[in-house]
Amino acid sequence: MKKYCYKLIVEYDGTDFYGWQIQPRERTVQQEIKEAIEKFTRQKIKLEGAGRTDTGVHALGQVAAFTTENYFKPADLLYRLNRILPDDVVIKKVSSIRPDFDPRRDAISRTYHYQIAETPQALSRHGCLQLYHRLDLTILNEAAEIYIGRHDFSAFCRQKSLKDNNHCQIEKSRWFRRNGMLVYEVKADRFLHHMVRRMVGAMLAVEEAKLSLTQLKTFLNNKSDFKTHSGIRFSVLARGLVLVEVKYGRKQK
């Protein structure tokens, strides 16, 4: 029987979600979208995502995919799903894709932003870390540059989530100001659990002179130093983190 696969670009406010992945007795983004698709298609489906965002993490460009036995026009899916879904989840685009598309394994890069408010915010308060003082952009970018390249990020990952291979290739790592926010942008082939939040926390510690650039360098490719410096202390809140984009090769676009 012929199968029809659809790729979704998803935006969501993670404030009231227990992360992306389906969890028993918890509200999750994956569960909300899965139920909306099944309500419209009247079929049980398996929804796969490009990555698991944690509780409180947001997305502008999460990618998900599902397969059905019947064909639906992408425009109809887009319209109907957004009518069914709650206000904090929006399907931005629906497209037909090859049946063996895997949104997680086929991805070649992911981009995250971490947003910091240097002045009090009202409308944006759920999407940023509020520090209420101006940070030194030069020092932050000196720290950000250290991450560029291929490194073992074991020290920046939750210990129970470590894999056999914890190397990540960081293609872009920079800070900039935009629309009243201080934004950290990082692009890599993969990310470990809590990695970006700990990277940001360590850079903020450098800016506050709690860590030196030399100490930050020692955390890379080292499985022990970060733990001895209470690595969790250098983590930041999830609410400032946004999955911005997931990139695929030409065949998977």
Summary of the structure (lengths in Angstrom):
residues: 253
radius of gyration: 19.2
end to end distance: 24.4
largest distance: 62.2
contacts: 785
relative contact order: 0.18
helix: 32%
strand: 30%
